[in-house]
Amino acid sequence: MTEKIKSEVISRRKVFSLLGLAIASGLLATIPVSPQVTPRGVELSVDQAQAVTYRRARVTARRVNRRAYRHTRRAVRRGYY
């Protein structure tokens, strides 16, 4: 029962290759690919994510409101109101 455990040193080259494989597999896992059965066989298609966001409308509304406030402030200062 006295077995010797031999420890091996992992080279930098092997560590970097494993790290590269891990990063590449992580990137490939995040791509939305779905298999589609067609008359010609099975095809892989990349899904297009269509997220509904209202960022552009919010940014535009904020800009318009800031501009209106600025113009009103200038008009009051100049005595137009």
N, CA, C and O atoms as a CHARMM CRD file, in Angstrom:
* protein
*
  324
    1    1 MET  N      0.80100  -1.19400   0.00000 PROA 1      0.00000
    2    1 MET  CA     0.00000   0.00000   0.00000 PROA 1      0.00000
    3    1 MET  C      0.84300   1.25700   0.00000 PROA 1      0.00000
    4    1 MET  O      0.32300   2.35700   0.18600 PROA 1      0.00000
    5    2 THR  N      2.06400   1.11300  -0.19500 PROA 2      0.00000
    6    2 THR  CA     2.92600   2.30100  -0.22800 PROA 2      0.00000
    7    2 THR  C      3.23000   2.63400  -1.68000 PROA 2      0.00000
    8    2 THR  O      4.27900   2.28200  -2.21900 PROA 2      0.00000
    9    3 GLU  N      2.28400   3.32000  -2.28800 PROA 3      0.00000
   10    3 GLU  CA     2.48800   3.74700  -3.66500 PROA 3      0.00000
   11    3 GLU  C      3.03100   5.15800  -3.66000 PROA 3      0.00000
   12    3 GLU  O      2.60400   6.00600  -2.87700 PROA 3      0.00000
   13    4 LYS  N      3.95200   5.38600  -4.52200 PROA 4      0.00000
   14    4 LYS  CA     4.51500   6.72700  -4.63900 PROA 4      0.00000
   15    4 LYS  C      3.68700   7.52800  -5.63100 PROA 4      0.00000
   16    4 LYS  O      3.40100   7.07900  -6.74100 PROA 4      0.00000
   17    5 ILE  N      3.31700   8.70800  -5.20800 PROA 5      0.00000
   18    5 ILE  CA     2.57200   9.59200  -6.09500 PROA 5      0.00000
   19    5 ILE  C      3.58300  10.48000  -6.78800 PROA 5      0.00000
   20    5 ILE  O      4.33400  11.22200  -6.15500 PROA 5      0.00000
   21    6 LYS  N      3.57900  10.38300  -8.07800 PROA 6      0.00000
   22    6 LYS  CA     4.53000  11.15400  -8.85300 PROA 6      0.00000
   23    6 LYS  C      3.82400  12.40700  -9.36400 PROA 6      0.00000
   24    6 LYS  O      2.84300  12.31100 -10.10100 PROA 6      0.00000
   25    7 SER  N      4.30900  13.55600  -8.98400 PROA 7      0.00000
   26    7 SER  CA     3.69800  14.80100  -9.43800 PROA 7      0.00000
   27    7 SER  C      4.40300  15.26200 -10.70900 PROA 7      0.00000
   28    7 SER  O      5.62600  15.19700 -10.83200 PROA 7      0.00000
   29    8 GLU  N      3.59800  15.72100 -11.63000 PROA 8      0.00000
   30    8 GLU  CA     4.15000  16.19900 -12.88400 PROA 8      0.00000
   31    8 GLU  C      3.92000  17.69900 -12.98200 PROA 8      0.00000
   32    8 GLU  O      2.88900  18.21900 -12.55600 PROA 8      0.00000
   33    9 VAL  N      4.88000  18.36400 -13.53800 PROA 9      0.00000
   34    9 VAL  CA     4.75400  19.79500 -13.76000 PROA 9      0.00000
   35    9 VAL  C      4.14100  19.99800 -15.13800 PROA 9      0.00000
   36    9 VAL  O      4.59300  19.42400 -16.12900 PROA 9      0.00000
   37   10 ILE  N      3.09800  20.83100 -15.18000 PROA 10     0.00000
   38   10 ILE  CA     2.45100  21.11100 -16.45400 PROA 10     0.00000
   39   10 ILE  C      3.16700  22.28100 -17.10200 PROA 10     0.00000
   40   10 ILE  O      3.38800  23.31500 -16.47100 PROA 10     0.00000
   41   11 SER  N      3.52300  22.11200 -18.35400 PROA 11     0.00000
   42   11 SER  CA     4.26200  23.16300 -19.04500 PROA 11     0.00000
   43   11 SER  C      3.34300  24.34300 -19.36100 PROA 11     0.00000
   44   11 SER  O      2.12200  24.20200 -19.42900 PROA 11     0.00000
   45   12 ARG  N      3.95800  25.49900 -19.55100 PROA 12     0.00000
   46   12 ARG  CA     3.19600  26.70300 -19.89700 PROA 12     0.00000
   47   12 ARG  C      2.45500  26.54200 -21.20900 PROA 12     0.00000
   48   12 ARG  O      1.33500  27.02800 -21.36500 PROA 12     0.00000
   49   13 ARG  N      3.07400  25.87100 -22.13300 PROA 13     0.00000
   50   13 ARG  CA     2.46200  25.66900 -23.43900 PROA 13     0.00000
   51   13 ARG  C      1.15300  24.89400 -23.30000 PROA 13     0.00000
   52   13 ARG  O      0.16000  25.22100 -23.94900 PROA 13     0.00000
   53   14 LYS  N      1.15800  23.87000 -22.45500 PROA 14     0.00000
   54   14 LYS  CA    -0.04100  23.07000 -22.24400 PROA 14     0.00000
   55   14 LYS  C     -1.10500  23.88500 -21.50200 PROA 14     0.00000
   56   14 LYS  O     -2.29200  23.78600 -21.81200 PROA 14     0.00000
   57   15 VAL  N     -0.68100  24.68800 -20.52800 PROA 15     0.00000
   58   15 VAL  CA    -1.62700  25.52100 -19.77800 PROA 15     0.00000
   59   15 VAL  C     -2.28800  26.52800 -20.71300 PROA 15     0.00000
   60   15 VAL  O     -3.50500  26.70800 -20.66400 PROA 15     0.00000
   61   16 PHE  N     -1.50400  27.18500 -21.56300 PROA 16     0.00000
   62   16 PHE  CA    -2.06900  28.17100 -22.47500 PROA 16     0.00000
   63   16 PHE  C     -2.97100  27.52400 -23.52200 PROA 16     0.00000
   64   16 PHE  O     -3.97100  28.11800 -23.92600 PROA 16     0.00000
   65   17 SER  N     -2.63200  26.32200 -23.96400 PROA 17     0.00000
   66   17 SER  CA    -3.50200  25.65900 -24.93400 PROA 17     0.00000
   67   17 SER  C     -4.82000  25.26100 -24.28200 PROA 17     0.00000
   68   17 SER  O     -5.87500  25.36900 -24.90700 PROA 17     0.00000
   69   18 LEU  N     -4.77300  24.80400 -23.03900 PROA 18     0.00000
   70   18 LEU  CA    -6.01300  24.47900 -22.33500 PROA 18     0.00000
   71   18 LEU  C     -6.84300  25.72900 -22.06100 PROA 18     0.00000
   72   18 LEU  O     -8.07000  25.70300 -22.15700 PROA 18     0.00000
   73   19 LEU  N     -6.17400  26.80600 -21.72400 PROA 19     0.00000
   74   19 LEU  CA    -6.87100  28.06800 -21.49900 PROA 19     0.00000
   75   19 LEU  C     -7.52400  28.56600 -22.78800 PROA 19     0.00000
   76   19 LEU  O     -8.66200  29.03400 -22.76700 PROA 19     0.00000
   77   20 GLY  N     -6.81700  28.46800 -23.89200 PROA 20     0.00000
   78   20 GLY  CA    -7.37200  28.85800 -25.18800 PROA 20     0.00000
   79   20 GLY  C     -8.57100  28.00300 -25.57600 PROA 20     0.00000
   80   20 GLY  O     -9.55800  28.51800 -26.10100 PROA 20     0.00000
   81   21 LEU  N     -8.49000  26.70600 -25.32000 PROA 21     0.00000
   82   21 LEU  CA    -9.61600  25.81800 -25.60000 PROA 21     0.00000
   83   21 LEU  C    -10.82500  26.18000 -24.74400 PROA 21     0.00000
   84   21 LEU  O    -11.95800  26.16100 -25.22400 PROA 21     0.00000
   85   22 ALA  N    -10.58300  26.50900 -23.47500 PROA 22     0.00000
   86   22 ALA  CA   -11.68300  26.87800 -22.59100 PROA 22     0.00000
   87   22 ALA  C    -12.35400  28.16900 -23.05400 PROA 22     0.00000
   88   22 ALA  O    -13.58100  28.27100 -23.04400 PROA 22     0.00000
   89   23 ILE  N    -11.55800  29.14900 -23.45600 PROA 23     0.00000
   90   23 ILE  CA   -12.12000  30.41900 -23.92900 PROA 23     0.00000
   91   23 ILE  C    -12.87800  30.21000 -25.23900 PROA 23     0.00000
   92   23 ILE  O    -13.97400  30.74200 -25.41600 PROA 23     0.00000
   93   24 ALA  N    -12.30000  29.44000 -26.15100 PROA 24     0.00000
   94   24 ALA  CA   -12.96000  29.19200 -27.43600 PROA 24     0.00000
   95   24 ALA  C    -14.26800  28.43100 -27.24600 PROA 24     0.00000
   96   24 ALA  O    -15.26500  28.74500 -27.89800 PROA 24     0.00000
   97   25 SER  N    -14.27600  27.44600 -26.37100 PROA 25     0.00000
   98   25 SER  CA   -15.51800  26.69900 -26.14600 PROA 25     0.00000
   99   25 SER  C    -16.55400  27.57400 -25.45000 PROA 25     0.00000
  100   25 SER  O    -17.75000  27.42600 -25.69700 PROA 25     0.00000
  101   26 GLY  N    -16.11300  28.47900 -24.58600 PROA 26     0.00000
  102   26 GLY  CA   -17.04800  29.40800 -23.95900 PROA 26     0.00000
  103   26 GLY  C    -17.66200  30.35700 -24.96200 PROA 26     0.00000
  104   26 GLY  O    -18.85400  30.65300 -24.88600 PROA 26     0.00000
  105   27 LEU  N    -16.86600  30.83900 -25.90400 PROA 27     0.00000
  106   27 LEU  CA   -17.39800  31.72700 -26.94000 PROA 27     0.00000
  107   27 LEU  C    -18.34600  30.99200 -27.87500 PROA 27     0.00000
  108   27 LEU  O    -19.38800  31.52800 -28.25300 PROA 27     0.00000
  109   28 LEU  N    -17.99200  29.77700 -28.24500 PROA 28     0.00000
  110   28 LEU  CA   -18.85500  29.01000 -29.13900 PROA 28     0.00000
  111   28 LEU  C    -20.16400  28.61900 -28.46400 PROA 28     0.00000
  112   28 LEU  O    -21.18700  28.47500 -29.13300 PROA 28     0.00000
  113   29 ALA  N    -20.14000  28.44900 -27.15200 PROA 29     0.00000
  114   29 ALA  CA   -21.36000  28.07300 -26.43800 PROA 29     0.00000
  115   29 ALA  C    -22.35200  29.22200 -26.37400 PROA 29     0.00000
  116   29 ALA  O    -23.54400  28.98800 -26.17900 PROA 29     0.00000
  117   30 THR  N    -21.89200  30.45900 -26.53400 PROA 30     0.00000
  118   30 THR  CA   -22.80200  31.59600 -26.44100 PROA 30     0.00000
  119   30 THR  C    -23.43900  31.96100 -27.77500 PROA 30     0.00000
  120   30 THR  O    -24.34300  32.79600 -27.80000 PROA 30     0.00000
  121   31 ILE  N    -23.01000  31.37700 -28.86800 PROA 31     0.00000
  122   31 ILE  CA   -23.57800  31.68100 -30.18300 PROA 31     0.00000
  123   31 ILE  C    -24.90700  30.94000 -30.31200 PROA 31     0.00000
  124   31 ILE  O    -24.95000  29.72300 -30.13500 PROA 31     0.00000
  125   32 PRO  N    -25.99100  31.65300 -30.61800 PROA 32     0.00000
  126   32 PRO  CA   -27.30000  31.00300 -30.71800 PROA 32     0.00000
  127   32 PRO  C    -27.46600  30.25800 -32.04100 PROA 32     0.00000
  128   32 PRO  O    -27.91400  30.83100 -33.03500 PROA 32     0.00000
  129   33 VAL  N    -27.10600  28.99400 -32.04200 PROA 33     0.00000
  130   33 VAL  CA   -27.19000  28.17100 -33.24600 PROA 33     0.00000
  131   33 VAL  C    -28.25000  27.10500 -33.01200 PROA 33     0.00000
  132   33 VAL  O    -28.28300  26.47000 -31.95800 PROA 33     0.00000
  133   34 SER  N    -29.11100  26.91400 -33.99700 PROA 34     0.00000
  134   34 SER  CA   -30.13000  25.87800 -33.86800 PROA 34     0.00000
  135   34 SER  C    -30.14000  25.00800 -35.11800 PROA 34     0.00000
  136   34 SER  O    -30.04900  25.51800 -36.23500 PROA 34     0.00000
  137   35 PRO  N    -30.24800  23.70600 -34.93100 PROA 35     0.00000
  138   35 PRO  CA   -30.32500  22.82000 -36.10300 PROA 35     0.00000
  139   35 PRO  C    -31.73000  22.86400 -36.71100 PROA 35     0.00000
  140   35 PRO  O    -32.72300  22.86100 -35.98200 PROA 35     0.00000
  141   36 GLN  N    -31.81300  22.90600 -38.03500 PROA 36     0.00000
  142   36 GLN  CA   -33.08300  22.93300 -38.75800 PROA 36     0.00000
  143   36 GLN  C    -33.10900  21.73700 -39.70800 PROA 36     0.00000
  144   36 GLN  O    -32.15800  21.51000 -40.45500 PROA 36     0.00000
  145   37 VAL  N    -34.19500  20.98200 -39.67300 PROA 37     0.00000
  146   37 VAL  CA   -34.34900  19.84100 -40.57100 PROA 37     0.00000
  147   37 VAL  C    -34.99700  20.34500 -41.85800 PROA 37     0.00000
  148   37 VAL  O    -36.10100  20.89000 -41.83600 PROA 37     0.00000
  149   38 THR  N    -34.31000  20.16000 -42.96400 PROA 38     0.00000
  150   38 THR  CA   -34.79500  20.58300 -44.26900 PROA 38     0.00000
  151   38 THR  C    -34.84900  19.36400 -45.19000 PROA 38     0.00000
  152   38 THR  O    -34.32200  18.30700 -44.84300 PROA 38     0.00000
  153   39 PRO  N    -35.47100  19.49700 -46.34200 PROA 39     0.00000
  154   39 PRO  CA   -35.48900  18.35400 -47.27900 PROA 39     0.00000
  155   39 PRO  C    -34.09200  17.90700 -47.70700 PROA 39     0.00000
  156   39 PRO  O    -33.88900  16.74700 -48.06500 PROA 39     0.00000
  157   40 ARG  N    -33.12600  18.83400 -47.66800 PROA 40     0.00000
  158   40 ARG  CA   -31.76600  18.46600 -48.05700 PROA 40     0.00000
  159   40 ARG  C    -30.98900  17.82500 -46.92000 PROA 40     0.00000
  160   40 ARG  O    -29.90300  17.29200 -47.14900 PROA 40     0.00000
  161   41 GLY  N    -31.51200  17.86100 -45.71000 PROA 41     0.00000
  162   41 GLY  CA   -30.82200  17.30300 -44.55800 PROA 41     0.00000
  163   41 GLY  C    -30.93100  18.24400 -43.37500 PROA 41     0.00000
  164   41 GLY  O    -31.88300  19.01600 -43.26500 PROA 41     0.00000
  165   42 VAL  N    -29.96500  18.17500 -42.50700 PROA 42     0.00000
  166   42 VAL  CA   -29.96000  19.01800 -41.31600 PROA 42     0.00000
  167   42 VAL  C    -29.02200  20.19200 -41.55600 PROA 42     0.00000
  168   42 VAL  O    -27.87000  20.01100 -41.95200 PROA 42     0.00000
  169   43 GLU  N    -29.52800  21.39300 -41.31300 PROA 43     0.00000
  170   43 GLU  CA   -28.71800  22.60100 -41.46900 PROA 43     0.00000
  171   43 GLU  C    -28.63900  23.32900 -40.14900 PROA 43     0.00000
  172   43 GLU  O    -29.56700  23.27800 -39.34200 PROA 43     0.00000
  173   44 LEU  N    -27.53700  24.00000 -39.93300 PROA 44     0.00000
  174   44 LEU  CA   -27.38800  24.84500 -38.75600 PROA 44     0.00000
  175   44 LEU  C    -27.66700  26.28100 -39.15300 PROA 44     0.00000
  176   44 LEU  O    -27.12200  26.77400 -40.14100 PROA 44     0.00000
  177   45 SER  N    -28.50700  26.94800 -38.39300 PROA 45     0.00000
  178   45 SER  CA   -28.79100  28.35500 -38.68200 PROA 45     0.00000
  179   45 SER  C    -28.54300  29.17300 -37.42100 PROA 45     0.00000
  180   45 SER  O    -28.79600  28.72600 -36.30200 PROA 45     0.00000
  181   46 VAL  N    -28.04900  30.36600 -37.63400 PROA 46     0.00000
  182   46 VAL  CA   -27.77400  31.27400 -36.52900 PROA 46     0.00000
  183   46 VAL  C    -29.03300  32.08100 -36.26800 PROA 46     0.00000
  184   46 VAL  O    -29.54800  32.75600 -37.16000 PROA 46     0.00000
  185   47 ASP  N    -29.52600  32.00800 -35.03400 PROA 47     0.00000
  186   47 ASP  CA   -30.73000  32.73700 -34.67000 PROA 47     0.00000
  187   47 ASP  C    -30.40600  34.21100 -34.51000 PROA 47     0.00000
  188   47 ASP  O    -29.34800  34.57400 -33.99500 PROA 47     0.00000
  189   48 GLN  N    -31.32400  35.05500 -34.95500 PROA 48     0.00000
  190   48 GLN  CA   -31.16700  36.50000 -34.81300 PROA 48     0.00000
  191   48 GLN  C    -31.95200  36.93600 -33.58300 PROA 48     0.00000
  192   48 GLN  O    -33.17100  36.77100 -33.52900 PROA 48     0.00000
  193   49 ALA  N    -31.27200  37.48000 -32.62000 PROA 49     0.00000
  194   49 ALA  CA   -31.93700  37.95100 -31.40500 PROA 49     0.00000
  195   49 ALA  C    -32.58700  39.30000 -31.69400 PROA 49     0.00000
  196   49 ALA  O    -31.91400  40.23700 -32.12400 PROA 49     0.00000
  197   50 GLN  N    -33.85800  39.39600 -31.46500 PROA 50     0.00000
  198   50 GLN  CA   -34.60500  40.62800 -31.68100 PROA 50     0.00000
  199   50 GLN  C    -35.09500  41.13000 -30.32900 PROA 50     0.00000
  200   50 GLN  O    -36.26200  40.95700 -29.98000 PROA 50     0.00000
  201   51 ALA  N    -34.21900  41.73400 -29.59000 PROA 51     0.00000
  202   51 ALA  CA   -34.58400  42.24200 -28.27400 PROA 51     0.00000
  203   51 ALA  C    -35.36400  43.54000 -28.42400 PROA 51     0.00000
  204   51 ALA  O    -35.01000  44.40700 -29.22200 PROA 51     0.00000
  205   52 VAL  N    -36.41200  43.65400 -27.65700 PROA 52     0.00000
  206   52 VAL  CA   -37.22200  44.86500 -27.69200 PROA 52     0.00000
  207   52 VAL  C    -36.68000  45.80100 -26.62700 PROA 52     0.00000
  208   52 VAL  O    -36.82800  45.54900 -25.43100 PROA 52     0.00000
  209   53 THR  N    -36.04900  46.88500 -27.06800 PROA 53     0.00000
  210   53 THR  CA   -35.53500  47.86800 -26.13000 PROA 53     0.00000
  211   53 THR  C    -36.06900  49.23800 -26.51500 PROA 53     0.00000
  212   53 THR  O    -36.32600  49.52200 -27.68500 PROA 53     0.00000
  213   54 TYR  N    -36.22300  50.05600 -25.52700 PROA 54     0.00000
  214   54 TYR  CA   -36.73600  51.40000 -25.76000 PROA 54     0.00000
  215   54 TYR  C    -35.65400  52.43300 -25.48000 PROA 54     0.00000
  216   54 TYR  O    -35.96100  53.58500 -25.17000 PROA 54     0.00000
  217   55 ARG  N    -34.41400  52.03700 -25.58400 PROA 55     0.00000
  218   55 ARG  CA   -33.30100  52.92600 -25.26500 PROA 55     0.00000
  219   55 ARG  C    -33.28100  54.14500 -26.17500 PROA 55     0.00000
  220   55 ARG  O    -33.12000  55.27200 -25.70600 PROA 55     0.00000
  221   56 ARG  N    -33.44300  53.92200 -27.46500 PROA 56     0.00000
  222   56 ARG  CA   -33.35500  55.03600 -28.40100 PROA 56     0.00000
  223   56 ARG  C    -34.45500  56.05600 -28.13200 PROA 56     0.00000
  224   56 ARG  O    -34.20800  57.26100 -28.18200 PROA 56     0.00000
  225   57 ALA  N    -35.65600  55.58800 -27.84900 PROA 57     0.00000
  226   57 ALA  CA   -36.75800  56.51200 -27.56000 PROA 57     0.00000
  227   57 ALA  C    -36.49700  57.27800 -26.26800 PROA 57     0.00000
  228   57 ALA  O    -36.77100  58.47600 -26.19000 PROA 57     0.00000
  229   58 ARG  N    -35.97400  56.59900 -25.26200 PROA 58     0.00000
  230   58 ARG  CA   -35.68300  57.27500 -23.99400 PROA 58     0.00000
  231   58 ARG  C    -34.59500  58.31500 -24.16300 PROA 58     0.00000
  232   58 ARG  O    -34.69700  59.41800 -23.62600 PROA 58     0.00000
  233   59 VAL  N    -33.55500  57.97200 -24.90700 PROA 59     0.00000
  234   59 VAL  CA   -32.44400  58.91700 -25.11400 PROA 59     0.00000
  235   59 VAL  C    -32.93500  60.13500 -25.88600 PROA 59     0.00000
  236   59 VAL  O    -32.58400  61.26900 -25.56100 PROA 59     0.00000
  237   60 THR  N    -33.74500  59.89300 -26.90400 PROA 60     0.00000
  238   60 THR  CA   -34.27000  61.00800 -27.70100 PROA 60     0.00000
  239   60 THR  C    -35.17800  61.89100 -26.85600 PROA 60     0.00000
  240   60 THR  O    -35.09800  63.11600 -26.93800 PROA 60     0.00000
  241   61 ALA  N    -36.03700  61.28500 -26.04700 PROA 61     0.00000
  242   61 ALA  CA   -36.93500  62.06100 -25.19600 PROA 61     0.00000
  243   61 ALA  C    -36.14500  62.89600 -24.18800 PROA 61     0.00000
  244   61 ALA  O    -36.47800  64.05400 -23.93900 PROA 61     0.00000
  245   62 ARG  N    -35.11400  62.31500 -23.61900 PROA 62     0.00000
  246   62 ARG  CA   -34.28600  63.07800 -22.67100 PROA 62     0.00000
  247   62 ARG  C    -33.62200  64.25500 -23.36200 PROA 62     0.00000
  248   62 ARG  O    -33.57200  65.35600 -22.81500 PROA 62     0.00000
  249   63 ARG  N    -33.11700  64.02400 -24.55500 PROA 63     0.00000
  250   63 ARG  CA   -32.44300  65.09400 -25.28300 PROA 63     0.00000
  251   63 ARG  C    -33.42800  66.21200 -25.62800 PROA 63     0.00000
  252   63 ARG  O    -33.10000  67.39000 -25.48500 PROA 63     0.00000
  253   64 VAL  N    -34.62100  65.85600 -26.07600 PROA 64     0.00000
  254   64 VAL  CA   -35.62600  66.85400 -26.42200 PROA 64     0.00000
  255   64 VAL  C    -36.02800  67.64000 -25.18100 PROA 64     0.00000
  256   64 VAL  O    -36.15600  68.86300 -25.23600 PROA 64     0.00000
  257   65 ASN  N    -36.22500  66.95200 -24.07100 PROA 65     0.00000
  258   65 ASN  CA   -36.61500  67.64500 -22.83300 PROA 65     0.00000
  259   65 ASN  C    -35.51500  68.57700 -22.34100 PROA 65     0.00000
  260   65 ASN  O    -35.79500  69.69100 -21.89700 PROA 65     0.00000
  261   66 ARG  N    -34.27600  68.13000 -22.41600 PROA 66     0.00000
  262   66 ARG  CA   -33.16300  69.00500 -21.99500 PROA 66     0.00000
  263   66 ARG  C    -33.09800  70.23200 -22.89300 PROA 66     0.00000
  264   66 ARG  O    -32.89500  71.35100 -22.42100 PROA 66     0.00000
  265   67 ARG  N    -33.27200  70.01300 -24.18400 PROA 67     0.00000
  266   67 ARG  CA   -33.21400  71.12700 -25.12800 PROA 67     0.00000
  267   67 ARG  C    -34.36000  72.11700 -24.88100 PROA 67     0.00000
  268   67 ARG  O    -34.14700  73.32800 -24.92700 PROA 67     0.00000
  269   68 ALA  N    -35.57200  71.61000 -24.61800 PROA 68     0.00000
  270   68 ALA  CA   -36.71400  72.49100 -24.35300 PROA 68     0.00000
  271   68 ALA  C    -36.48400  73.27800 -23.06300 PROA 68     0.00000
  272   68 ALA  O    -36.79000  74.46800 -22.99600 PROA 68     0.00000
  273   69 TYR  N    -35.94600  72.61500 -22.04400 PROA 69     0.00000
  274   69 TYR  CA   -35.67500  73.30700 -20.78800 PROA 69     0.00000
  275   69 TYR  C    -34.63100  74.40100 -21.00600 PROA 69     0.00000
  276   69 TYR  O    -34.76700  75.50900 -20.48700 PROA 69     0.00000
  277   70 ARG  N    -33.61500  74.09100 -21.75600 PROA 70     0.00000
  278   70 ARG  CA   -32.55900  75.06400 -22.03100 PROA 70     0.00000
  279   70 ARG  C    -33.09900  76.26600 -22.80200 PROA 70     0.00000
  280   70 ARG  O    -32.75600  77.40700 -22.49500 PROA 70     0.00000
  281   71 HSD  N    -33.94000  76.01200 -23.79800 PROA 71     0.00000
  282   71 HSD  CA   -34.50000  77.11300 -24.59300 PROA 71     0.00000
  283   71 HSD  C    -35.44100  77.98000 -23.74500 PROA 71     0.00000
  284   71 HSD  O    -35.45800  79.20300 -23.88000 PROA 71     0.00000
  285   72 THR  N    -36.21800  77.33400 -22.87400 PROA 72     0.00000
  286   72 THR  CA   -37.11300  78.09600 -21.99000 PROA 72     0.00000
  287   72 THR  C    -36.30700  78.94400 -21.02500 PROA 72     0.00000
  288   72 THR  O    -36.64300  80.10300 -20.78100 PROA 72     0.00000
  289   73 ARG  N    -35.25300  78.37600 -20.48000 PROA 73     0.00000
  290   73 ARG  CA   -34.40300  79.11300 -19.54600 PROA 73     0.00000
  291   73 ARG  C    -33.78400  80.33000 -20.22400 PROA 73     0.00000
  292   73 ARG  O    -33.73200  81.41100 -19.63900 PROA 73     0.00000
  293   74 ARG  N    -33.31700  80.15400 -21.45200 PROA 74     0.00000
  294   74 ARG  CA   -32.73600  81.28900 -22.18700 PROA 74     0.00000
  295   74 ARG  C    -33.78500  82.35300 -22.50200 PROA 74     0.00000
  296   74 ARG  O    -33.50500  83.54800 -22.41700 PROA 74     0.00000
  297   75 ALA  N    -34.99500  81.91500 -22.86700 PROA 75     0.00000
  298   75 ALA  CA   -36.06400  82.86400 -23.17900 PROA 75     0.00000
  299   75 ALA  C    -36.45100  83.66700 -21.94500 PROA 75     0.00000
  300   75 ALA  O    -36.72300  84.86300 -22.05100 PROA 75     0.00000
  301   76 VAL  N    -36.48000  83.03700 -20.78700 PROA 76     0.00000
  302   76 VAL  CA   -36.80900  83.75900 -19.55400 PROA 76     0.00000
  303   76 VAL  C    -35.72300  84.75500 -19.23200 PROA 76     0.00000
  304   76 VAL  O    -36.00900  85.88800 -18.84600 PROA 76     0.00000
  305   77 ARG  N    -34.48100  84.34400 -19.38700 PROA 77     0.00000
  306   77 ARG  CA   -33.36600  85.26700 -19.11500 PROA 77     0.00000
  307   77 ARG  C    -33.38200  86.47500 -20.04600 PROA 77     0.00000
  308   77 ARG  O    -33.01600  87.57800 -19.64200 PROA 77     0.00000
  309   78 ARG  N    -33.80100  86.26900 -21.28300 PROA 78     0.00000
  310   78 ARG  CA   -33.77700  87.36000 -22.26700 PROA 78     0.00000
  311   78 ARG  C    -35.06500  88.19600 -22.21100 PROA 78     0.00000
  312   78 ARG  O    -35.18800  89.19800 -22.91400 PROA 78     0.00000
  313   79 GLY  N    -36.01200  87.78300 -21.38100 PROA 79     0.00000
  314   79 GLY  CA   -37.22700  88.57100 -21.18900 PROA 79     0.00000
  315   79 GLY  C    -38.32400  88.29600 -22.19300 PROA 79     0.00000
  316   79 GLY  O    -39.20500  89.13600 -22.37600 PROA 79     0.00000
  317   80 TYR  N    -38.30200  87.15900 -22.84400 PROA 80     0.00000
  318   80 TYR  CA   -39.36100  86.85000 -23.79700 PROA 80     0.00000
  319   80 TYR  C    -40.62900  86.37400 -23.08600 PROA 80     0.00000
  320   80 TYR  O    -41.71100  86.40200 -23.67100 PROA 80     0.00000
  321   81 TYR  N    -40.50700  85.94100 -21.83800 PROA 81     0.00000
  322   81 TYR  CA   -41.68500  85.47800 -21.08100 PROA 81     0.00000
  323   81 TYR  C    -41.99800  86.46500 -20.00500 PROA 81     0.00000
  324   81 TYR  O    -42.95100  86.27400 -19.24900 PROA 81     0.00000
